[in-house]
């Protein structure tokens, strides 16, 4: 998502998710996948008002 509610910190043994804001019960957990290894080649369809259009 271009407006994520979590961020991920990776360690050698696990991935840790941290909230960027309060998350409501039942709300989908989202992260900014632009920080992954996709190199801007995948279309983003997150629906955020400020969507970058790519991942």
PDBQT receptor file of N, H, CA, C and O in Angstrom, charges set to zero:
ATOM      1  N   UNK A   1       0.837  -1.190   0.000  1.00  0.00    +0.000 N 
ATOM      2  CA  UNK A   1       0.000   0.000   0.000  1.00  0.00    +0.000 C 
ATOM      3  C   UNK A   1       0.876   1.245   0.000  1.00  0.00    +0.000 C 
ATOM      4  O   UNK A   1       1.943   1.262   0.613  1.00  0.00    +0.000 OA
ATOM      5  N   UNK A   2       0.429   2.269  -0.678  1.00  0.00    +0.000 N 
ATOM      6  H   UNK A   2      -0.438   2.255  -1.176  1.00  0.00    +0.000 HD
ATOM      7  CA  UNK A   2       1.131   3.547  -0.661  1.00  0.00    +0.000 C 
ATOM      8  C   UNK A   2       0.799   4.344   0.601  1.00  0.00    +0.000 C 
ATOM      9  O   UNK A   2       1.414   5.377   0.863  1.00  0.00    +0.000 OA
ATOM     10  N   UNK A   3      -0.175   3.866   1.384  1.00  0.00    +0.000 N 
ATOM     11  H   UNK A   3      -0.676   3.027   1.171  1.00  0.00    +0.000 HD
ATOM     12  CA  UNK A   3      -0.517   4.437   2.691  1.00  0.00    +0.000 C 
ATOM     13  C   UNK A   3      -0.563   3.295   3.705  1.00  0.00    +0.000 C 
ATOM     14  O   UNK A   3      -1.636   2.949   4.198  1.00  0.00    +0.000 OA
ATOM     15  N   UNK A   4       0.598   2.704   4.021  1.00  0.00    +0.000 N 
ATOM     16  H   UNK A   4       1.470   2.984   3.620  1.00  0.00    +0.000 HD
ATOM     17  CA  UNK A   4       0.625   1.524   4.889  1.00  0.00    +0.000 C 
ATOM     18  C   UNK A   4       0.271   1.849   6.334  1.00  0.00    +0.000 C 
ATOM     19  O   UNK A   4       0.399   2.988   6.784  1.00  0.00    +0.000 OA
ATOM     20  N   UNK A   5      -0.183   0.808   7.060  1.00  0.00    +0.000 N 
ATOM     21  H   UNK A   5      -0.287  -0.117   6.695  1.00  0.00    +0.000 HD
ATOM     22  CA  UNK A   5      -0.427   0.986   8.493  1.00  0.00    +0.000 C 
ATOM     23  C   UNK A   5       0.622   0.245   9.327  1.00  0.00    +0.000 C 
ATOM     24  O   UNK A   5       0.590   0.303  10.557  1.00  0.00    +0.000 OA
ATOM     25  N   UNK A   6       1.548  -0.448   8.665  1.00  0.00    +0.000 N 
ATOM     26  H   UNK A   6       1.574  -0.495   7.667  1.00  0.00    +0.000 HD
ATOM     27  CA  UNK A   6       2.651  -1.121   9.360  1.00  0.00    +0.000 C 
ATOM     28  C   UNK A   6       3.957  -0.934   8.594  1.00  0.00    +0.000 C 
ATOM     29  O   UNK A   6       3.957  -0.565   7.420  1.00  0.00    +0.000 OA
ATOM     30  N   UNK A   7       5.065  -1.194   9.279  1.00  0.00    +0.000 N 
ATOM     31  H   UNK A   7       5.065  -1.493  10.233  1.00  0.00    +0.000 HD
ATOM     32  CA  UNK A   7       6.348  -1.326   8.592  1.00  0.00    +0.000 C 
ATOM     33  C   UNK A   7       6.985  -2.616   9.080  1.00  0.00    +0.000 C 
ATOM     34  O   UNK A   7       6.667  -3.100  10.166  1.00  0.00    +0.000 OA
ATOM     35  N   UNK A   8       7.871  -3.162   8.290  1.00  0.00    +0.000 N 
ATOM     36  H   UNK A   8       8.129  -2.769   7.408  1.00  0.00    +0.000 HD
ATOM     37  CA  UNK A   8       8.504  -4.446   8.604  1.00  0.00    +0.000 C 
ATOM     38  C   UNK A   8       9.979  -4.225   8.894  1.00  0.00    +0.000 C 
ATOM     39  O   UNK A   8      10.674  -3.516   8.166  1.00  0.00    +0.000 OA
ATOM     40  N   UNK A   9      10.442  -4.846   9.974  1.00  0.00    +0.000 N 
ATOM     41  H   UNK A   9       9.878  -5.422  10.565  1.00  0.00    +0.000 HD
ATOM     42  CA  UNK A   9      11.877  -4.877  10.270  1.00  0.00    +0.000 C 
ATOM     43  C   UNK A   9      12.295  -6.334  10.198  1.00  0.00    +0.000 C 
ATOM     44  O   UNK A   9      11.785  -7.170  10.945  1.00  0.00    +0.000 OA
ATOM     45  N   UNK A  10      13.213  -6.637   9.309  1.00  0.00    +0.000 N 
ATOM     46  H   UNK A  10      13.628  -5.958   8.702  1.00  0.00    +0.000 HD
ATOM     47  CA  UNK A  10      13.674  -8.017   9.133  1.00  0.00    +0.000 C 
ATOM     48  C   UNK A  10      14.955  -8.250   9.913  1.00  0.00    +0.000 C 
ATOM     49  O   UNK A  10      15.859  -7.415   9.923  1.00  0.00    +0.000 OA
ATOM     50  N   UNK A  11      15.014  -9.395  10.563  1.00  0.00    +0.000 N 
ATOM     51  H   UNK A  11      14.280 -10.074  10.555  1.00  0.00    +0.000 HD
ATOM     52  CA  UNK A  11      16.209  -9.844  11.257  1.00  0.00    +0.000 C 
ATOM     53  C   UNK A  11      16.636 -11.150  10.599  1.00  0.00    +0.000 C 
ATOM     54  O   UNK A  11      15.905 -11.669   9.757  1.00  0.00    +0.000 OA
ATOM     55  N   UNK A  12      17.777 -11.688  10.950  1.00  0.00    +0.000 N 
ATOM     56  H   UNK A  12      18.372 -11.266  11.635  1.00  0.00    +0.000 HD
ATOM     57  CA  UNK A  12      18.193 -12.956  10.337  1.00  0.00    +0.000 C 
ATOM     58  C   UNK A  12      17.227 -14.117  10.591  1.00  0.00    +0.000 C 
ATOM     59  O   UNK A  12      17.215 -15.088   9.834  1.00  0.00    +0.000 OA
ATOM     60  N   UNK A  13      16.420 -14.025  11.646  1.00  0.00    +0.000 N 
ATOM     61  H   UNK A  13      16.430 -13.236  12.261  1.00  0.00    +0.000 HD
ATOM     62  CA  UNK A  13      15.556 -15.157  11.991  1.00  0.00    +0.000 C 
ATOM     63  C   UNK A  13      14.060 -14.890  11.876  1.00  0.00    +0.000 C 
ATOM     64  O   UNK A  13      13.266 -15.825  11.987  1.00  0.00    +0.000 OA
ATOM     65  N   UNK A  14      13.646 -13.624  11.654  1.00  0.00    +0.000 N 
ATOM     66  H   UNK A  14      14.291 -12.864  11.565  1.00  0.00    +0.000 HD
ATOM     67  CA  UNK A  14      12.209 -13.343  11.588  1.00  0.00    +0.000 C 
ATOM     68  C   UNK A  14      11.941 -11.972  10.964  1.00  0.00    +0.000 C 
ATOM     69  O   UNK A  14      12.843 -11.158  10.767  1.00  0.00    +0.000 OA
ATOM     70  N   UNK A  15      10.674 -11.759  10.665  1.00  0.00    +0.000 N 
ATOM     71  H   UNK A  15       9.941 -12.420  10.825  1.00  0.00    +0.000 HD
ATOM     72  CA  UNK A  15      10.193 -10.450  10.221  1.00  0.00    +0.000 C 
ATOM     73  C   UNK A  15       9.281  -9.913  11.318  1.00  0.00    +0.000 C 
ATOM     74  O   UNK A  15       8.380 -10.611  11.783  1.00  0.00    +0.000 OA
ATOM     75  N   UNK A  16       9.516  -8.677  11.727  1.00  0.00    +0.000 N 
ATOM     76  H   UNK A  16      10.248  -8.110  11.350  1.00  0.00    +0.000 HD
ATOM     77  CA  UNK A  16       8.726  -8.053  12.784  1.00  0.00    +0.000 C 
ATOM     78  C   UNK A  16       7.886  -6.932  12.183  1.00  0.00    +0.000 C 
ATOM     79  O   UNK A  16       8.413  -6.065  11.487  1.00  0.00    +0.000 OA
ATOM     80  N   UNK A  17       6.583  -6.947  12.448  1.00  0.00    +0.000 N 
ATOM     81  H   UNK A  17       6.155  -7.652  13.013  1.00  0.00    +0.000 HD
ATOM     82  CA  UNK A  17       5.672  -5.916  11.956  1.00  0.00    +0.000 C 
ATOM     83  C   UNK A  17       5.411  -4.918  13.074  1.00  0.00    +0.000 C 
ATOM     84  O   UNK A  17       5.169  -5.314  14.214  1.00  0.00    +0.000 OA
ATOM     85  N   UNK A  18       5.458  -3.625  12.759  1.00  0.00    +0.000 N 
ATOM     86  H   UNK A  18       5.654  -3.303  11.832  1.00  0.00    +0.000 HD
ATOM     87  CA  UNK A  18       5.206  -2.559  13.720  1.00  0.00    +0.000 C 
ATOM     88  C   UNK A  18       4.128  -1.635  13.167  1.00  0.00    +0.000 C 
ATOM     89  O   UNK A  18       4.137  -1.301  11.982  1.00  0.00    +0.000 OA
ATOM     90  N   UNK A  19       3.207  -1.226  14.020  1.00  0.00    +0.000 N 
ATOM     91  H   UNK A  19       3.200  -1.497  14.982  1.00  0.00    +0.000 HD
ATOM     92  CA  UNK A  19       2.122  -0.334  13.607  1.00  0.00    +0.000 C 
ATOM     93  C   UNK A  19       2.644   1.086  13.423  1.00  0.00    +0.000 C 
ATOM     94  O   UNK A  19       3.411   1.584  14.246  1.00  0.00    +0.000 OA
ATOM     95  N   UNK A  20       2.228   1.728  12.348  1.00  0.00    +0.000 N 
ATOM     96  H   UNK A  20       1.604   1.324  11.679  1.00  0.00    +0.000 HD
ATOM     97  CA  UNK A  20       2.554   3.131  12.102  1.00  0.00    +0.000 C 
ATOM     98  C   UNK A  20       1.490   4.059  12.681  1.00  0.00    +0.000 C 
ATOM     99  O   UNK A  20       1.711   5.261  12.829  1.00  0.00    +0.000 OA
ATOM    100  N   UNK A  21       0.332   3.484  13.007  1.00  0.00    +0.000 N 
ATOM    101  H   UNK A  21       0.152   2.507  12.887  1.00  0.00    +0.000 HD
ATOM    102  CA  UNK A  21      -0.794   4.225  13.576  1.00  0.00    +0.000 C 
ATOM    103  C   UNK A  21      -1.698   3.206  14.256  1.00  0.00    +0.000 C 
ATOM    104  O   UNK A  21      -1.511   2.004  14.065  1.00  0.00    +0.000 OA
ATOM    105  N   UNK A  22      -2.667   3.648  15.040  1.00  0.00    +0.000 N 
ATOM    106  H   UNK A  22      -2.819   4.624  15.195  1.00  0.00    +0.000 HD
ATOM    107  CA  UNK A  22      -3.607   2.681  15.626  1.00  0.00    +0.000 C 
ATOM    108  C   UNK A  22      -4.331   1.910  14.517  1.00  0.00    +0.000 C 
ATOM    109  O   UNK A  22      -4.745   2.493  13.515  1.00  0.00    +0.000 OA
ATOM    110  N   UNK A  23      -4.477   0.607  14.707  1.00  0.00    +0.000 N 
ATOM    111  H   UNK A  23      -4.140   0.134  15.521  1.00  0.00    +0.000 HD
ATOM    112  CA  UNK A  23      -5.121  -0.264  13.726  1.00  0.00    +0.000 C 
ATOM    113  C   UNK A  23      -6.390  -0.830  14.352  1.00  0.00    +0.000 C 
ATOM    114  O   UNK A  23      -6.360  -1.407  15.439  1.00  0.00    +0.000 OA
ATOM    115  N   UNK A  24      -7.491  -0.658  13.654  1.00  0.00    +0.000 N 
ATOM    116  H   UNK A  24      -7.515  -0.190  12.770  1.00  0.00    +0.000 HD
ATOM    117  CA  UNK A  24      -8.791  -1.107  14.162  1.00  0.00    +0.000 C 
ATOM    118  C   UNK A  24      -8.901  -2.627  14.107  1.00  0.00    +0.000 C 
ATOM    119  O   UNK A  24      -8.316  -3.250  13.220  1.00  0.00    +0.000 OA
ATOM    120  N   UNK A  25      -9.643  -3.243  15.040  1.00  0.00    +0.000 N 
ATOM    121  H   UNK A  25     -10.118  -2.738  15.760  1.00  0.00    +0.000 HD
ATOM    122  CA  UNK A  25      -9.876  -4.688  14.976  1.00  0.00    +0.000 C 
ATOM    123  C   UNK A  25     -10.494  -5.055  13.624  1.00  0.00    +0.000 C 
ATOM    124  O   UNK A  25     -11.451  -4.421  13.179  1.00  0.00    +0.000 OA
ATOM    125  N   UNK A  26      -9.951  -6.061  12.989  1.00  0.00    +0.000 N 
ATOM    126  H   UNK A  26      -9.173  -6.576  13.350  1.00  0.00    +0.000 HD
ATOM    127  CA  UNK A  26     -10.448  -6.521  11.699  1.00  0.00    +0.000 C 
ATOM    128  C   UNK A  26      -9.888  -5.771  10.500  1.00  0.00    +0.000 C 
ATOM    129  O   UNK A  26     -10.125  -6.174   9.361  1.00  0.00    +0.000 OA
ATOM    130  N   UNK A  27      -9.145  -4.683  10.730  1.00  0.00    +0.000 N 
ATOM    131  H   UNK A  27      -8.952  -4.355  11.655  1.00  0.00    +0.000 HD
ATOM    132  CA  UNK A  27      -8.553  -3.924   9.627  1.00  0.00    +0.000 C 
ATOM    133  C   UNK A  27      -7.396  -4.714   9.013  1.00  0.00    +0.000 C 
ATOM    134  O   UNK A  27      -6.620  -5.342   9.732  1.00  0.00    +0.000 OA
ATOM    135  N   UNK A  28      -7.285  -4.681   7.708  1.00  0.00    +0.000 N 
ATOM    136  H   UNK A  28      -7.916  -4.170   7.124  1.00  0.00    +0.000 HD
ATOM    137  CA  UNK A  28      -6.199  -5.370   7.010  1.00  0.00    +0.000 C 
ATOM    138  C   UNK A  28      -4.861  -4.720   7.351  1.00  0.00    +0.000 C 
ATOM    139  O   UNK A  28      -4.751  -3.494   7.377  1.00  0.00    +0.000 OA
ATOM    140  N   UNK A  29      -3.851  -5.538   7.610  1.00  0.00    +0.000 N 
ATOM    141  H   UNK A  29      -3.940  -6.533   7.589  1.00  0.00    +0.000 HD
ATOM    142  CA  UNK A  29      -2.500  -5.029   7.824  1.00  0.00    +0.000 C 
ATOM    143  C   UNK A  29      -1.871  -4.798   6.462  1.00  0.00    +0.000 C 
ATOM    144  O   UNK A  29      -1.880  -5.679   5.602  1.00  0.00    +0.000 OA
ATOM    145  N   UNK A  30      -1.322  -3.594   6.272  1.00  0.00    +0.000 N 
ATOM    146  H   UNK A  30      -1.314  -2.878   6.970  1.00  0.00    +0.000 HD
ATOM    147  CA  UNK A  30      -0.694  -3.263   4.998  1.00  0.00    +0.000 C 
ATOM    148  C   UNK A  30       0.711  -2.741   5.241  1.00  0.00    +0.000 C 
ATOM    149  O   UNK A  30       1.010  -2.202   6.307  1.00  0.00    +0.000 OA
ATOM    150  N   UNK A  31       1.560  -2.903   4.254  1.00  0.00    +0.000 N 
ATOM    151  H   UNK A  31       1.317  -3.340   3.388  1.00  0.00    +0.000 HD
ATOM    152  CA  UNK A  31       2.922  -2.397   4.322  1.00  0.00    +0.000 C 
ATOM    153  C   UNK A  31       3.269  -1.787   2.976  1.00  0.00    +0.000 C 
ATOM    154  O   UNK A  31       2.577  -2.034   1.988  1.00  0.00    +0.000 OA
ATOM    155  N   UNK A  32       4.321  -1.003   2.926  1.00  0.00    +0.000 N 
ATOM    156  H   UNK A  32       4.883  -0.803   3.728  1.00  0.00    +0.000 HD
ATOM    157  CA  UNK A  32       4.733  -0.358   1.677  1.00  0.00    +0.000 C 
ATOM    158  C   UNK A  32       5.670  -1.304   0.939  1.00  0.00    +0.000 C 
ATOM    159  O   UNK A  32       6.843  -1.433   1.289  1.00  0.00    +0.000 OA
ATOM    160  N   UNK A  33       5.144  -1.958  -0.078  1.00  0.00    +0.000 N 
ATOM    161  H   UNK A  33       4.191  -1.853  -0.363  1.00  0.00    +0.000 HD
ATOM    162  CA  UNK A  33       5.918  -2.965  -0.793  1.00  0.00    +0.000 C 
ATOM    163  C   UNK A  33       6.984  -2.371  -1.696  1.00  0.00    +0.000 C 
ATOM    164  O   UNK A  33       7.766  -3.121  -2.281  1.00  0.00    +0.000 OA
ATOM    165  N   UNK A  34       7.048  -1.044  -1.833  1.00  0.00    +0.000 N 
ATOM    166  H   UNK A  34       6.413  -0.435  -1.357  1.00  0.00    +0.000 HD
ATOM    167  CA  UNK A  34       8.107  -0.431  -2.629  1.00  0.00    +0.000 C 
ATOM    168  C   UNK A  34       9.466  -0.714  -1.977  1.00  0.00    +0.000 C 
ATOM    169  O   UNK A  34      10.502  -0.614  -2.635  1.00  0.00    +0.000 OA
ATOM    170  N   UNK A  35       9.464  -1.065  -0.691  1.00  0.00    +0.000 N 
ATOM    171  H   UNK A  35       8.623  -1.146  -0.156  1.00  0.00    +0.000 HD
ATOM    172  CA  UNK A  35      10.702  -1.393   0.013  1.00  0.00    +0.000 C 
ATOM    173  C   UNK A  35      11.163  -2.821  -0.260  1.00  0.00    +0.000 C 
ATOM    174  O   UNK A  35      12.216  -3.234   0.225  1.00  0.00    +0.000 OA
ATOM    175  N   UNK A  36      10.385  -3.576  -1.030  1.00  0.00    +0.000 N 
ATOM    176  H   UNK A  36       9.529  -3.241  -1.423  1.00  0.00    +0.000 HD
ATOM    177  CA  UNK A  36      10.764  -4.954  -1.361  1.00  0.00    +0.000 C 
ATOM    178  C   UNK A  36      11.653  -4.949  -2.604  1.00  0.00    +0.000 C 
ATOM    179  O   UNK A  36      12.205  -3.913  -2.972  1.00  0.00    +0.000 OA
ATOM    180  N   UNK A  37      11.786  -6.081  -3.233  1.00  0.00    +0.000 N 
ATOM    181  H   UNK A  37      11.337  -6.923  -2.933  1.00  0.00    +0.000 HD
ATOM    182  CA  UNK A  37      12.725  -6.226  -4.349  1.00  0.00    +0.000 C 
ATOM    183  C   UNK A  37      12.042  -6.243  -5.710  1.00  0.00    +0.000 C 
ATOM    184  O   UNK A  37      12.457  -6.991  -6.595  1.00  0.00    +0.000 OA
ATOM    185  N   UNK A  38      11.007  -5.435  -5.895  1.00  0.00    +0.000 N 
ATOM    186  H   UNK A  38      10.671  -4.826  -5.176  1.00  0.00    +0.000 HD
ATOM    187  CA  UNK A  38      10.284  -5.435  -7.164  1.00  0.00    +0.000 C 
ATOM    188  C   UNK A  38      10.803  -4.399  -8.153  1.00  0.00    +0.000 C 
ATOM    189  O   UNK A  38      10.436  -4.459  -9.327  1.00  0.00    +0.000 OA
ATOM    190  N   UNK A  39      11.635  -3.461  -7.737  1.00  0.00    +0.000 N 
ATOM    191  H   UNK A  39      11.933  -3.412  -6.784  1.00  0.00    +0.000 HD
ATOM    192  CA  UNK A  39      12.275  -2.478  -8.617  1.00  0.00    +0.000 C 
ATOM    193  C   UNK A  39      11.303  -1.633  -9.436  1.00  0.00    +0.000 C 
ATOM    194  O   UNK A  39      11.633  -1.238 -10.554  1.00  0.00    +0.000 OA
ATOM    195  N   UNK A  40      10.122  -1.351  -8.911  1.00  0.00    +0.000 N 
ATOM    196  H   UNK A  40       9.854  -1.672  -8.002  1.00  0.00    +0.000 HD
ATOM    197  CA  UNK A  40       9.184  -0.483  -9.599  1.00  0.00    +0.000 C 
ATOM    198  C   UNK A  40       8.574  -1.055 -10.856  1.00  0.00    +0.000 C 
ATOM    199  O   UNK A  40       8.088  -0.304 -11.702  1.00  0.00    +0.000 OA
ATOM    200  N   UNK A  41       8.588  -2.371 -11.001  1.00  0.00    +0.000 N 
ATOM    201  H   UNK A  41       8.983  -2.981 -10.314  1.00  0.00    +0.000 HD
ATOM    202  CA  UNK A  41       8.104  -2.991 -12.229  1.00  0.00    +0.000 C 
ATOM    203  C   UNK A  41       6.707  -3.588 -12.112  1.00  0.00    +0.000 C 
ATOM    204  O   UNK A  41       6.169  -4.094 -13.097  1.00  0.00    +0.000 OA
ATOM    205  N   UNK A  42       6.112  -3.538 -10.926  1.00  0.00    +0.000 N 
ATOM    206  H   UNK A  42       6.549  -3.126 -10.126  1.00  0.00    +0.000 HD
ATOM    207  CA  UNK A  42       4.766  -4.076 -10.741  1.00  0.00    +0.000 C 
ATOM    208  C   UNK A  42       3.776  -2.931 -10.561  1.00  0.00    +0.000 C 
ATOM    209  O   UNK A  42       4.061  -1.966  -9.853  1.00  0.00    +0.000 OA
ATOM    210  N   UNK A  43       2.628  -3.038 -11.193  1.00  0.00    +0.000 N 
ATOM    211  H   UNK A  43       2.397  -3.822 -11.768  1.00  0.00    +0.000 HD
ATOM    212  CA  UNK A  43       1.590  -2.024 -11.036  1.00  0.00    +0.000 C 
ATOM    213  C   UNK A  43       1.009  -2.098  -9.628  1.00  0.00    +0.000 C 
ATOM    214  O   UNK A  43       0.767  -3.185  -9.105  1.00  0.00    +0.000 OA
ATOM    215  N   UNK A  44       0.788  -0.938  -9.020  1.00  0.00    +0.000 N 
ATOM    216  H   UNK A  44       0.984  -0.054  -9.445  1.00  0.00    +0.000 HD
ATOM    217  CA  UNK A  44       0.164  -0.872  -7.701  1.00  0.00    +0.000 C 
ATOM    218  C   UNK A  44      -1.296  -0.500  -7.889  1.00  0.00    +0.000 C 
ATOM    219  O   UNK A  44      -1.619   0.435  -8.621  1.00  0.00    +0.000 OA
ATOM    220  N   UNK A  45      -2.157  -1.222  -7.236  1.00  0.00    +0.000 N 
ATOM    221  H   UNK A  45      -1.894  -1.982  -6.642  1.00  0.00    +0.000 HD
ATOM    222  CA  UNK A  45      -3.590  -0.948  -7.306  1.00  0.00    +0.000 C 
ATOM    223  C   UNK A  45      -4.167  -0.849  -5.892  1.00  0.00    +0.000 C 
ATOM    224  O   UNK A  45      -5.257  -1.351  -5.616  1.00  0.00    +0.000 OA
ATOM    225  N   UNK A  46      -3.419  -0.194  -5.004  1.00  0.00    +0.000 N 
ATOM    226  H   UNK A  46      -2.534   0.214  -5.228  1.00  0.00    +0.000 HD
ATOM    227  CA  UNK A  46      -3.828  -0.130  -3.598  1.00  0.00    +0.000 C 
ATOM    228  C   UNK A  46      -5.049   0.759  -3.379  1.00  0.00    +0.000 C 
ATOM    229  O   UNK A  46      -5.768   0.577  -2.396  1.00  0.00    +0.000 OA
ATOM    230  N   UNK A  47      -5.296   1.708  -4.264  1.00  0.00    +0.000 N 
ATOM    231  H   UNK A  47      -4.712   1.856  -5.062  1.00  0.00    +0.000 HD
ATOM    232  CA  UNK A  47      -6.450   2.582  -4.125  1.00  0.00    +0.000 C 
ATOM    233  C   UNK A  47      -6.232   3.786  -3.222  1.00  0.00    +0.000 C 
ATOM    234  O   UNK A  47      -7.168   4.543  -2.964  1.00  0.00    +0.000 OA
ATOM    235  N   UNK A  48      -5.006   3.974  -2.737  1.00  0.00    +0.000 N 
ATOM    236  H   UNK A  48      -4.246   3.359  -2.946  1.00  0.00    +0.000 HD
ATOM    237  CA  UNK A  48      -4.713   5.124  -1.876  1.00  0.00    +0.000 C 
ATOM    238  C   UNK A  48      -4.841   6.425  -2.668  1.00  0.00    +0.000 C 
ATOM    239  O   UNK A  48      -4.596   6.446  -3.874  1.00  0.00    +0.000 OA
ATOM    240  N   UNK A  49      -5.220   7.499  -1.997  1.00  0.00    +0.000 N 
ATOM    241  H   UNK A  49      -5.418   7.482  -1.017  1.00  0.00    +0.000 HD
ATOM    242  CA  UNK A  49      -5.360   8.795  -2.665  1.00  0.00    +0.000 C 
ATOM    243  C   UNK A  49      -4.062   9.230  -3.335  1.00  0.00    +0.000 C 
ATOM    244  O   UNK A  49      -4.091   9.845  -4.401  1.00  0.00    +0.000 OA
ATOM    245  N   UNK A  50      -2.924   8.917  -2.721  1.00  0.00    +0.000 N 
ATOM    246  H   UNK A  50      -2.900   8.417  -1.855  1.00  0.00    +0.000 HD
ATOM    247  CA  UNK A  50      -1.626   9.308  -3.274  1.00  0.00    +0.000 C 
ATOM    248  C   UNK A  50      -0.855   8.095  -3.795  1.00  0.00    +0.000 C 
ATOM    249  O   UNK A  50       0.362   8.015  -3.631  1.00  0.00    +0.000 OA
ATOM    250  N   UNK A  51      -1.553   7.164  -4.415  1.00  0.00    +0.000 N 
ATOM    251  H   UNK A  51      -2.542   7.229  -4.548  1.00  0.00    +0.000 HD
ATOM    252  CA  UNK A  51      -0.915   5.952  -4.942  1.00  0.00    +0.000 C 
ATOM    253  C   UNK A  51       0.149   6.328  -5.974  1.00  0.00    +0.000 C 
ATOM    254  O   UNK A  51      -0.098   7.149  -6.857  1.00  0.00    +0.000 OA
ATOM    255  N   UNK A  52       1.334   5.722  -5.855  1.00  0.00    +0.000 N 
ATOM    256  H   UNK A  52       1.534   5.055  -5.137  1.00  0.00    +0.000 HD
ATOM    257  CA  UNK A  52       2.435   5.972  -6.790  1.00  0.00    +0.000 C 
ATOM    258  C   UNK A  52       2.204   5.303  -8.142  1.00  0.00    +0.000 C 
ATOM    259  O   UNK A  52       2.774   5.721  -9.150  1.00  0.00    +0.000 OA
ATOM    260  N   UNK A  53       1.368   4.266  -8.163  1.00  0.00    +0.000 N 
ATOM    261  H   UNK A  53       0.905   3.927  -7.344  1.00  0.00    +0.000 HD
ATOM    262  CA  UNK A  53       1.074   3.572  -9.409  1.00  0.00    +0.000 C 
ATOM    263  C   UNK A  53       2.000   2.411  -9.711  1.00  0.00    +0.000 C 
ATOM    264  O   UNK A  53       1.792   1.698 -10.692  1.00  0.00    +0.000 OA
ATOM    265  N   UNK A  54       3.023   2.205  -8.884  1.00  0.00    +0.000 N 
ATOM    266  H   UNK A  54       3.192   2.784  -8.086  1.00  0.00    +0.000 HD
ATOM    267  CA  UNK A  54       3.960   1.100  -9.090  1.00  0.00    +0.000 C 
ATOM    268  C   UNK A  54       4.493   0.606  -7.757  1.00  0.00    +0.000 C 
ATOM    269  O   UNK A  54       4.436   1.307  -6.747  1.00  0.00    +0.000 OA
ATOM    270  N   UNK A  55       5.005  -0.601  -7.775  1.00  0.00    +0.000 N 
ATOM    271  H   UNK A  55       5.051  -1.171  -8.595  1.00  0.00    +0.000 HD
ATOM    272  CA  UNK A  55       5.648  -1.185  -6.590  1.00  0.00    +0.000 C 
ATOM    273  C   UNK A  55       7.092  -1.429  -6.956  1.00  0.00    +0.000 C 
ATOM    274  O   UNK A  55       7.864  -1.919  -6.131  1.00  0.00    +0.000 OA
TER     275      UNK A  55
